[in-house]
């Protein structure tokens, strides 16, 4: 009986893995499009952050003098 349960668990795991792989293959175009959108948004935020941050050290160069 224990062997039968083990075999059924292995079969269930194999079927679940196959279903996950098939789902990824079926929706690969949507997954890659979403990933490209996320990368684009991250790049846009980085460019915005680089442009808006001002170095304050120049304002305080003569403070110690």
C-alpha positions as CSV (number, residue, x, y, z in Angstrom):
1,X,0.0,0.0,0.0
2,X,2.8,2.4,0.8
3,X,4.4,1.8,-2.6
4,X,1.1,2.6,-4.4
5,X,0.8,5.9,-2.5
6,X,4.4,6.8,-3.3
7,X,3.8,6.0,-7.0
8,X,0.6,8.1,-7.0
9,X,2.5,11.0,-5.4
10,X,5.2,10.8,-8.0
11,X,2.7,10.7,-10.8
12,X,0.8,13.7,-9.3
13,X,4.1,15.6,-9.0
14,X,5.0,14.8,-12.7
15,X,1.5,15.9,-13.9
16,X,1.7,19.2,-11.9
17,X,5.2,19.9,-13.3
18,X,4.0,19.2,-16.8
19,X,1.0,21.5,-16.3
20,X,3.2,24.3,-15.0
21,X,5.6,23.9,-18.0
22,X,2.7,23.9,-20.4
23,X,1.3,27.1,-18.8
24,X,4.6,28.9,-19.2
25,X,4.9,27.8,-22.8
26,X,1.3,28.9,-23.6
27,X,1.7,32.3,-22.1
28,X,5.4,33.0,-22.9
29,X,4.6,36.0,-25.1
30,X,2.6,37.6,-22.4
31,X,5.2,36.8,-19.7
32,X,8.0,38.3,-21.8
33,X,5.9,41.4,-22.6
34,X,5.2,41.9,-18.9
35,X,8.9,41.5,-18.1
36,X,9.8,44.1,-20.7
37,X,7.3,46.5,-19.3
38,X,8.7,46.1,-15.8
39,X,12.3,46.6,-17.1
40,X,11.2,49.7,-18.9
41,X,9.6,51.2,-15.9
42,X,12.6,50.4,-13.7
43,X,14.9,52.1,-16.3
44,X,12.6,55.1,-16.5
45,X,12.6,55.5,-12.7
46,X,16.4,55.2,-12.6
47,X,16.8,57.9,-15.2
48,X,14.3,60.1,-13.3
49,X,16.1,59.5,-10.0
50,X,19.5,60.3,-11.5
51,X,18.2,63.5,-12.9
52,X,16.4,64.8,-9.8
53,X,19.1,64.1,-7.2
54,X,21.3,67.1,-6.6
55,X,24.6,66.8,-4.9
56,X,24.5,68.9,-1.8
57,X,28.2,68.8,-1.1
58,X,28.8,71.8,-3.3
59,X,26.6,73.9,-1.1
60,X,28.6,73.2,2.0
61,X,32.2,73.3,0.7
62,X,33.0,76.5,2.6
63,X,31.3,75.5,5.8
64,X,34.5,74.2,7.4
65,X,36.5,77.2,6.5
